[in-house]
Amino acid sequence: MLHLGLGSFHRAHQAVYLDALIRSGDASWALAGGNIRPDMAETIAALIQQGGAYTLETISPAGEHRYQRIGSIRRVIPYQPDLAGLIEQGASAETKIISFTVTEAGYYLDADNRLDLEAFADLRADLDAARAGHPGATLYGALTAILRARMASGAGPVTLLNCDNLRHNGERSRAGLLQFIGLIGDAALLAWVQAHTSSPNAMVDRITPRPTPDVRERVLAATGIDDPAALMGESFIQWVIEDRFIAGRPAWERVGVEMVDSVDAYEEAKIRLLNATHSCIAWAGTLVGYRYIHEGTQDAAIRRMAYDYVTDDTIPVLDRPEHPCPIDLPKYRDVVLDRFGNPAIQDTNQRVAMDGFSKIPGFIAPTIRERLARDESIASVAMLPALFLAYLQRWHAGRIPYAYQDQAMDPAAAHAICAAADPVAAFCADAVLWGELAGDDRLVDAVRAATARVAGFVAGHPGTARLSAPC
């Protein structure tokens, strides 16, 4: 397997499953990996120095710490602007799966699964680079360069495995890739990719905060290994994959991966009950001065917002008499909140709050759309966009106590929303956030009412008084 994106999540999730399979006695598969951008330089250097091995610390909600040495990444490919190492590995007949973790915003797709060329200059630059035969710096530019080389080498079919939170992630990333190749005018490559690749959908789950220096210190104290590539995650782990691999796959089912015909139910439960709730807690926690997710989860008012969003509005659209859900959603909700309340994880609001302009349309708008289609209340789910609008207004004023990152956000458009005479109406009219719902009076009315509730929550919260002046 060649993996693009050796960040914390991959190393705490996919690499762990393959490590478990290798330890069980099946060493027929191994990982190679590298990044398509020049980031994580120190971590990549440490992984190269350590032969791809690193230590993973996991912590349960009960506070149990475990330490594992992960050795499934057998080749770490240093970053090069021309991606030569990644292209070479991807074009090898040994490589049967190319997997990737980017972010939801890194796919540049609008609500209709179309590449959003208007909004993203880096995507347009990558198209120009690909037309000239260069790889570029987006996922599509990298995959196009790798698959061109693979086609030329005659290495045979390969599975493209998406390991992100994108809904229908295999289908959607494939749609983006095929559009990208079509736009550069490479008809031969387009036909080859359609015939020689598959793109199964998958659902992934494990909370993995950005590593902090104290992780390395705890690993050293517990294991005696000074590991600059050490990282930490929660004890919970899940991976559900549609079993559609065109060139073989590891026997992941032997180590707990759920191989299924369709991930739809698992995907919707995870995206709406976990991902959206996570964002809710991060935005609310930031507004009242918390730094960590567990602080907001343990705050009764914030927990109630998250609980009501799931219970009142989300579970009823995911578990209907005519379409029952195979998952116990109330139990799933409670497990999620217990996981978020784990103080040992030290997951920051900064990490979880990012990319709101992707998360509103991806995680939250579907529930609003389905509730409105059934002429049902959206009072509880409307709290989430209202929290994000309040958060965005705080960002507009320079009063978020950390750097906010949002690949899908046009900063000028976001500032214009906040500066509008009626920010709620401007926010609800934004097509990037809402698609065909933009400007819907029912959405505007619900978000306006929720905005008043958010303002009352913030004003009455004791943590608000501790917030610093504009930063």
N, C-alpha and C positions, 0 to 999 in steps of 0.2 A: 504494500500500500504506500502511495505517495500522498502525504498530507500537506496542504497549503495552509499555513497559519499555526505556528507552534506556540500559541498563547497558552494561558493558564487553563482554559476550559478543555482544550484538546488533551493536554497532559494530565488533567484530572479525570478525564472521562474515556474517550476512545482508546487512548494509549493504555489505560488501566485495564480495560476489558481484554485487549490483546495480550497484555502482560499476564493476566490470569490464565488465558488459554495456553500461552507458552509454558507457564509453570505447571499446567495440568499434564504436560507431556507432548502437546501438539505445537511443534516449532516450525510448521510449514509456512507460516506467514510472519512477516516483520514489517516495521514501519521505516520509511524515510520521510524526512520533512524539512521544510524551510519556509521562509516568509517571502511574500511578493513585494513587500515594502521594506525600507531600511529601518525598521523599528526593533525594539527589544535587543539591541546590540549586545548588551552585557549578558543577558540570559542566553542568547544564542552562543556567545563565546564560551560561557560556562558549560553548556551542553556539549559543545565540540570537545572541550578539554576533558569532559567526563565520559566521552564515548556515547553520548545520548542518554546516559542514566541520570536519575535525579530522585529525590526523596519527596514523597507525598505524605503530608499529615492530614488525617481526617478526624473530625470532632463531632460526636453525636450530641443531640439535644440534652442528654444527661451529663455531658461533659467528659465522655470517654475519649481519650486521645489514642490514635493508632498511627504507626509509621510504616510505610512500605517503600522499598526501593524498586522503582519502575525501570525496566530494562528493555522495553519493546521497541524503542526508537533506536534502530541500529545504524542509521546514517543521518547526520544533521548536515544540511546543505547550507553553506554560508550564503548570505545575500549578495547578489551581483545585479547591477542595473539591467543587464541583458537576460537575467534569469537563466543563464546557461546551465547551471547545475540542475535546476528544477526541470528544464526542458529535456536534458539528457536522461534524467531518471524517468520522466513521464513517457519518453519515447522508447524506453526499454521494454522488451517483451516480458521481462520479469514482473513489471508493474501491471497488476490486474485491476486495481481500484485506485482512483484519484479522489481523495476526500478533501473537504475544506470547511473551515470556520472563518467567517468574515464578521459581519453584523447584519442586522435586518436592513440597515440603510445602505449596505455595501452592494446591494443588488440593483439599485437604481430603477426600481419598478414602480409604476403607478398602480392605482386600484384596479386597473384593467389588465394588469400583467404586461404593460408595454414599457419599454425603456423610456425613461424621462430625459430625453436629450436636452430639452429646454433648460432644465434645472441644474444640470451637472456638467460643468466645464471639463472636469477630469475625465468624464465618460466620452465627451466629444474628442478630447485630446487622444484618448486611447484608440478611438476609431481611426483617427489619422495615423497613429503609430502602426496599427495593425495593417492598414492599407499599404504602408511602406515596408511591411515585413518585420516590424519591431513589436516586442511584447507589451509595452505599456505597464501601468501600475494598478489597474483594476482586476477583479477576478476574471472578467470576461477576456481582457487582454492577455492575461497569463494563460488561461485555459486555451484560448485560440492558438497561442504560440506553441504550447505543449502538444495540442492535438494535431496541428499542422506537421510538427516533427514526427509524431507517432504515425500519422498517415504515410508520410514519406518513408519511414523506416520499415513499414510493413509489420509492425509489432502486434497488430490484431486488435480485437475489441477490448474495451475498458469500461468499467462502471464509474459513473460520476456520483459520488455520495456526499450529499449536503448534510452537515452536522450542526445546523443553526436553528434558531427559533422561528424562522420564516414559515408561515402557514403553507402547507402543500409544498414544502421546501424543494423537493426534487423536481416537481413539475415546474415550479416558478423559476428556479434558477436555470433549468433547461430552456424554458421559454426565452429568458433573457439572453442566454448564450446563442441560441439559434437566431434570434433577432440580430444580435451583434454580428454574427458571421454573415448573415444576409446583407446587413448594411455595408459591410466592407466589400461585398461583391464576389466572395470566394465560393462559387457554386460547387466546385469539386469538394471542398472541405465541408460545406453544409450537407451535401449528400452523404459523405463518409460518416460524419457525426450522427446523422439520423439513423444510419444503418448499423453502426459499430459501437454505439454507446447506449447505456441505460441509465436512468436517473431515479432510483427509488426514493419515495418520501420516507422521512424518518422523524422521530420525536426524541429529543435528548433532554436530560434533566440532571443537573447537579449544581448546587450553588458553589461558586468558586470565586472568592474575592481576589482582587489584585494582591500579590504577595507583599508583605511588609517586612522590614528587617527583623522583627521579633520572630517571624516564622523560622528564619535561618537560625536564630539563637535557640529556639526550642528544639529544632531538629538536631543541632549540635549537642545540646544537653541530653537529649533522649537517646541518640544513636552514636554519638562520637564522630559523626561525619559533618564536616564544614562544607555545606552545599549551597553555593550562590544561586543555584537553579531550583532550590526547594520551593514548594508551594503548599497551600492548604485548601481544603474543601470540606464540605459537610459529609457526614457518613452516608446519607441517602444518595443513591445513584439509580438511574433508569435510562434504558435505551430501547426504543421500539422501532423496528425497520421493516418496510415492505420487502418481501423476499423476491426481488427482481434484479438479480445480478447477472450480467451478460458474460462474465469471464471467470466465474467462481468466486467464492468468498470464504473467510474463516468460519469455523464451526462455532460461532458466537453463542448459539443457543446453549452450549455446554457450560457457559459461564454467566448465564443470567440475562442475556439479551433476548427480547421478545421478537421473534420473527413472525410477521403477520401478513395477511392479505391486504389489509387497509389500516392505516394509522389514524384515520379521520377522528374517531372518538377520543383517542388518547391525545391527539394533537389539540383538539378544541378544548379539552379539559385543561391541558397544561397551559396553553396560551391565555385562556380567559380566566381560569381560577388561580393560576400561579403567576404568569408573567404580568398580567394586568394588575393583579393585587400587589405584586412587588412594586410596580411603578406608583400605584396609589400611596403606598406607605412611604416611599422615597420622597415623593413630592410633598406630601403632608408633613413628614418629619423635617424636611428642610425648612418649610415655612415657619415652624415653631422652634427651630434651633437645634434639632438633633443632628448628630453626625452619622449615627449607625442605624441600620435597618431594625435591629432587635429593639432599639429604644422606642421607635415608632410602633412596632408590633406590640410592645408591652404597655403602650399608652392606650387607655381604655377607649378614648374617643376615636383615635385613629384605627384601632382594631375594629371598632364598631362600623366605621365607614367601609372598611374592607369586607367585613363579614356581611353587611347588608347588601353591598354590591353583588356579592356572590349569591347570597340566599334569595334576595328579593327578585333580582332581574336576570341573573346569568343561569343558574341551575334550571329555572323554568323553560328557557329556550333550548337547553342542551338535553334535557330529559323530558320528553313529551310522550303522551300515551301512544301517539301514532308513530313515534320514533324513539323508543326507550334507549337510554344510554347503558352500555355494558359496565360502566364504572360506577361505584358507590360515590357519588359526587359530594354529599355532605361529609363523608369520612375523608375524602380527598381534600376538601376545604380545610378541615380541622388539622390534618397532617401538614398541609402547607403552612398554616399559621404557626403551628408548633415549630416547624423548621425555621421560619423567619424570626421567631423569637429566641433562637439559640444565640446567647451572648458571646459564645466562644468564636463564632464565625467572624465577628467584627466586619461584616459586610457594610460598605459605606453607601450612604445616600448618593454620593457623587457617581459611583459606578452604576447604580441601578436607575438613577434619574435620567441618564443620557438618552438621546435619540427619541425624544418625545414626538417629533414630527413623523416618525415611523411608527411609534407605538400606538398613538391615537388611532390611525387608520387600520393598523394591523391587529391590535389587541382589544380595542374598546368599541370602535364604530360598528363592528358586526353585531354586537349585542344590542346596541341602540337601534340599528336598522331592523333587526328581527322583532324587537319589542314594538317598534312603531308600526311595522307591517301587520301586526296582530292587534293594533289599536290598544296597546298596553302601556302602563306608566313606565317612564324611564327616570324616575326621581332618584333612585339609588345609583344607577350607573352614571347619571349625569354628574355626580360628585367627582368622578375621575377627571373628565375634561375641565371641570371648574377648578380643581386643584392644579392641573397643569397650566391653566390660564393664569392663576394667581402666581404660580412659580415663574411663568414666563414674564409676568409684569415685574416680579422681583429681579429677574435677570436683566430686563430692560432698564431698570433703575440702577444697575450695578451693585445689587445687594445680595447676590448669591455668594456664599462664602467659599466658593471653589470654582474652578473652570468648568463651564458647562459645554459639553460636546454633543453635536447633533449634525450628522452628515446630511440628513435630508432637509435641514432647515435653511431657508434663505434668510440670513440675518436682517437684511433690509426689510423684507416682508414681515418678519416677526416684530421688529421695532415698530413698523407701521401699524400692526394690529394693536399693540400696547398704547400707541400714541393717538389712536382713533378717538373720536368723540364718544363712541359707544364700543368699547373694546369687546364686549360679549358678542355683539352683532358682527363685528369684523372677524373675530375668532371663528364664529360659527359659519361665516361665509367663505372661509379659506378652503379652496378646492383640494389642496394637497392633503389637508387633514380629513376632509369629509366627503370628497367625491361627489356623488349625486345627492347626498344629504345636505350639501352646502346651502345655507340660507333657509333651510326648512324651519318654518315658524315654530313647530313643536320642539325642535332641537334648541332653538334660540330661547324659547320660554323656559325649558327645563334647565338649561345651563345658566340662565339668568337667576332662577330660583336657587340653584345649587351654589352659584357664586355668592349669593347673600349668606347662605349657610356656611360656606368656607370662610367668609370674612368674619362672621360671628365666632367661628371656631378659633381662628387665629387671634382675634382681638381678646378673647377670653382665656386663652391658654397661658399658663404661668411661664412657659418657656419663651414666649414672645418678648417679654421684658428684657431677656438676656441677650437678644440679638444685637449685633454690632451695628454701628453706623455704616453708611454706604462704603463699599470697599473697592 
